[in-house]
């Protein structure tokens, strides 16, 4: 027996339905939302080596923050104690009876090398962070304006050519002798002209992209300069900024070690890895006094550099999928 016509129509309505021509719905995009920094960290943590390097960095930061609080460093704590200077780790532990504080031996004045390298590591990381923050902020902002504004280009280029011809080490040495060798005077000496090279680098980068279509369109529409810089140029150069920062952070640690090694570093009252290396009597006769600060300085520099470079690679949008 044939089905009723009404039943057939009802079954067809369940299978098929009319699609309206809605202009608003046709403009909707069903692609998933894209988050730049979420993609950066997804690419960064995809490498297992980055987890290990990040773990080492966390241990180093915890060490330079926590250890000096519980094992304070004092250069003159054992100056009057006869026979306490230049003891190897075994002799120092037998002499003082402390297993942790003197596990790396003592220096020329009987100070604990273990306490000294962690206090010096704190100084190095603090110095590099402050100097990198100052130089990168000033250098990036002035470099972007320098590269985009043709009015300032001649003036800033002349200033750069004059200052760049003065040897950087000589300039820092003179400033340290004039204003002192404290922490903040040393930061001033490293940053008073340190931003100029960064600014010149970003000036060149901006000159490459300032004439692209979207920047010309923004300028023709009357967009203010600060909005073009903050919305068009700076986001485009994010990976370049991270790359430069990755090189700057360990560079200041190396600079502090080198300047302290040649006698133009921080004041004697401030713990410094560079001074420990320069004051070590002999790396063959007293290896514990020389290689301990060299090792901690090398580890900090290596970890910061590799971590920064890998983060710079991850911040390149071309690596995102």
Number of C-alpha atoms within 10 A of each C-alpha: 3 5 7 8 8 8 9 11 10 10 10 10 10 8 7 8 8 6 6 7 8 8 8 7 9 8 8 8 8 6 6 6 7 8 8 13 12 10 17 21 13 14 20 21 15 12 11 9 13 17 14 12 16 16 13 15 17 11 12 20 17 12 16 21 15 14 17 19 12 10 16 14 23 17 20 11 12 16 15 10 11 9 13 21 18 22 24 18 22 13 16 24 19 12 13 11 11 11 13 13 23 25 18 22 25 28 25 18 18 24 24 31 27 24 27 26 26 27 26 24 27 23 21 27 22 15 21 22 16 16 24 26 16 18 23 23 15 17 24 22 18 20 27 24 20 25 24 23 15 11 11 12 15 12 11 18 13 11 11 16 10 10 14 13 8 10 9 14 13 10 15 23 17 13 18 22 11 10 13 16 21 16 16 14 17 23 20 18 22 26 20 15 18 20 21 22 16 23 26 21 16 24 24 15 17 22 16 12 17 19 12 10 10 13 18 14 12 15 13 9 9 9 13 10 14 11 11 18 19 13 12 16 19 17 12 16 18 14 19 18 18 20 20 18 21 21 17 23 23 25 17 22 24 18 17 23 26 18 18 22 18 11 15 20 25 25 17 12 10 18 23 26 30 28 25 25 22 17 16 18 16 13 12 10 9 17 13 22 29 22 16 20 26 17 12 17 23 14 15 19 20 14 20 20 20 17 19 21 18 19 21 21 19 23 25 20 16 8 12 12 7
